[in-house]
């Protein structure tokens, strides 16, 4: 079956009229009708019901349109990728990264992409979540590594989740729980949770993760920013919850990081981009990402 026949059925489904569909497709009405007949014979089922007023899709026709849309999207993406490889993809790809996970997130992907598409200039910037997200909204970057959450304007964003980790808690070495190999959220219920004053987006995805587990801290405090969290822990006796493996160097003797063993508590990371971004490098770069990985670091 020709790929163009699939496109023709989708256009016919949109107009529900052979004449208007044929005009959009630059075909004659008899040619379009013939192509639909050929598809029906090959598939062995009726796709459309014809009457004097309009064309209605059968149940099989409706299912066919949904399937054909997916097939065409995959086909078009493949053709675009092939064409870009043949002519050499050019341009610039601007990527925003969380400054504390640059190597972890892009250490393998970026060199591989650069090697295959050397004519694409990759510009990287680092920052905190709210800075990167605003840069996306302002169209200053094309992609950003972010934990998915219900951010402002999230309806215009796409998220490609590529990793999921468990959670851990940072607390003082002299804290009563510091000697445990792991803790539960229930054991942390009376603790003061330290959030970030200058990073409301990190606070948002941490709170959303805790809400999934029906956990609401009884007390909260604020650190000025992520690098002052250990100091705030030591000053207030509070705790900070983040993804597994998250730590801040320089406080190894004063701060302990302990896994939290609570079902459903996890943090994700995703590449995020605006739905209307037209940079052809974006979908191609996403193909270089490793398969989704759910693990505790």
N, C-alpha and C positions, 0 to 999 in steps of 0.2 A: 504494500500500500504506500502511495506517495505521501511524503510529509505534508505537501501542499493540500492534499485532500483533508487532512486533519485540521489544518488552519481554516479551510473553507467551511467545515461543519461548525467550527467555533463562531465564525462570522455570521453564518446563517442562524445560529442559536441566538445571537445578539439582536439581529434585525427581525427574526421570525417572518421574513419576507424574501422570496427568491430574487425579486427585481432589485431591491435595495442592497442585498448581500452581493449580488453579481456586480453591481456598480462599484461597490467598494473594492471588490476583488479584481476589477477590470476583466471580467469574464462575461460571456453571454449567459442568459438565463438557462437556455437548454444545456450548455456545457456544465454549468454548476449542477443542474438536476441530474445529469448523467453521472457526474463524479459521486454524488450522494448515493445513486443507485448502485454504483460499483462497490462502494464501501459496504452498503447493506448486504449485497450478495457475498462479499468476501467474509463479512462477520457473521452472516447467517441470521440476521435479526433486523427488524425495522427500527430505524433511528428517528424518523420524523413521520408525523401524521399531516397530510395535506388536506386543506379544504379551500373554499373559494375566497376566504378572507385572509388567512395567515397560516403560517407553518408552526406546528406545535411539536416539541420533542416528546418522544415516547420515554418511558422510564429508562430503557436501555440507552436511548439517545442522550438523556441527561447524564447518565453515568459515563458514557463515552466522552462527552465534552469535558468532564472533570479529569478523566484519565488523559485525554489528548492535551489538555493544557499543561499537565505535568510533563508529558513526553516532550512537548515543544519547548518548554522552558529548559529542560535538560539538554535537548538537541541544540538550541540556540547558544546556550552557555558553552557547550563543547565546541561549536563552530567558531565562536568568538575567541576562545582560548587557542584553538588551532591557528586561526588567522593571526593572532597576536604573536604566536611563536614563530610563524613564517616571516612576518614583516618586522618583528622585533618590537615588543611593547616598549613604549617610550612615555616620558612624563615624570611626574613627581607623586610620591605617596608619602603623606605626612601622618606619622603614628605617635600618639601620646601614650606614655607608659607610667605606671606607678613606680616612683623612683626606687622603692625598696624591693621590687621584684623584677627588675629589668632583665637580668641574666636568666632568671627562672622562666620567664614568659617568652623571651625572644632569643635566647642564647643559641638555639638550634635553627629556629624557623627563619630568622632574618638572613643569616649567611647563605642558606640554601636558596632563598628567593633572589637575593642579589646575584648569586652565581648564574641562575637561569635567566634572569632579566636584568642584565647589567646596564641597560639603557634607561632603566627607571631609577631616578634619584630618590632614595629613601631618606626622609628627614625625620628625625626623632626628637621628641621633647619629653621631659619627665615632669611629674607634678603629683599633687594630691587629687583624689577623685573629683571634687567639685571643680577644680581648675581644668582638668581634662574634659569633663562633661560640658562645661561652658564653652570650651574651645570647639567642641563638636557643634554645639548649637550655633556658635558664631561663624562656623565654616572655616575655622583656622586650621583644623586638622581633619583628616579623613577617617581615621580609626582611633580607638582608644581602648586600652585594657582597663576594664572596670568590673566590680562585682555587680551583677544585675540587681536592680531594685526599682521601686516605684518612684523614680525621680520625676521632677517637673519636666513636662514635655516628653515623657516616656512614650507617648503614643506616636511620636514621629521617629522613634529609634528602633533599630534592629539589634538583637543580642545573639551572638554565637558563643554559647557556653562551651568552654574547652577544658575546664578543670573544676573539680569539687574536692574540698578537704573537710576534715572534721574541725573541731574547735579546741582551743586551749585557753587557759587562764594564766595571766601574769599576776604574781603576788609576791610579797616580801618574803625573804628567806626565813624570817622569824615568825611568819604567819602560822597559826595552829594547823593549817592544812598543808603546809609546805613539805611535810615528810611523806605525803601520799603519792602513789604512782599515778593515780587518776582520781578525778572527783566527778560528781554529778551536779547538775544545776540546782537540785534540791539542797545540796550542801552549801551552795553559794547564795541561797535565798536571802540571808540577812546581811550580806556584804554590800559595801558601797561600790557601785559600778562606776568606773571612770570613763567618761566619754570625752570627745574632742571639741574644744570650743571653736576652733577655726576650721573644722572639717565636718559640716553637718551631713554630708553625703555618706561618710563612713559611719557616722552615728545612725543614719537611716538604715543602712543595710545590716548593721549589727542588731538594731532593734527589731527589724523584720525577721531576722533569723531567730531571735529569742521569742518573738511572738508566735512563730510556728510551733514552738514547744510550750506555749501558754505560760511563759516566764516573764514576769514584770519585776524589775528590781525595786526594792523598797526604798533604797537611797541611791542617789547619783552625785557625782562630783565631776569637775571638768579639768582636763589638762589643757594648757594653751595650744599645744599641737602634739603630733605623734612622738616627736623626739623627747618631749618632757613627760611622757607617761611614766617611765620608771621613777623619776623624781617625785611625781604626784603620788604614786603608789607608796613610796617611802614616807612621804609627808603626811598622808591621810590614812594609811593602813588599808586603802581600798584595793580593788582588783580591776583588771582590764581583760576583756574577752575579745579574741580575734581568731583568725584561722590557724589551723595546726602549723606548727613550725615557725610562726611569727615571733620574732624577738628583736631586741634593739641592742646592738653590741655595746660593751663597756660596763655592763651591770651584772656580769655573770655571777659574782659573789653575793650581791645584794638581792637579786631577783630570781625567782624560780618560774619556769613555764611548765604547766602540768596539763595533760590532756583532759578534756571534759567528755565523759562517757554518758551521753544522753541521746536517746534515739530521736532522729529527725533534726538534730542540730548540726548544721553544716554551713559552709560558705562556698560560693561559686565565683569563678572569674570568667569573664567573657570579653570578646572583641565587640565593641559597640560602634555603630555608625548611623548617620541620618538616612532615613529611607529614601530620600530624594537625591542622595549623593550619586553623581554621574561619573565619578572617576573609574575608568575601566580596570585600574589596578586593584581596586578593592576586592571584587569577587575572585580574581585570580590569586591574590595574596591569601585569601581565606582557604583556598584549596590546599595550601601548604601547611595548614595547622594540623597537628597530630590528632588522632581520634580522641573523643571525650574521655577524660580520665577521672575516675572517682577514687580517691585514696586519702590517706592521712600521711602528711609529710613528717 
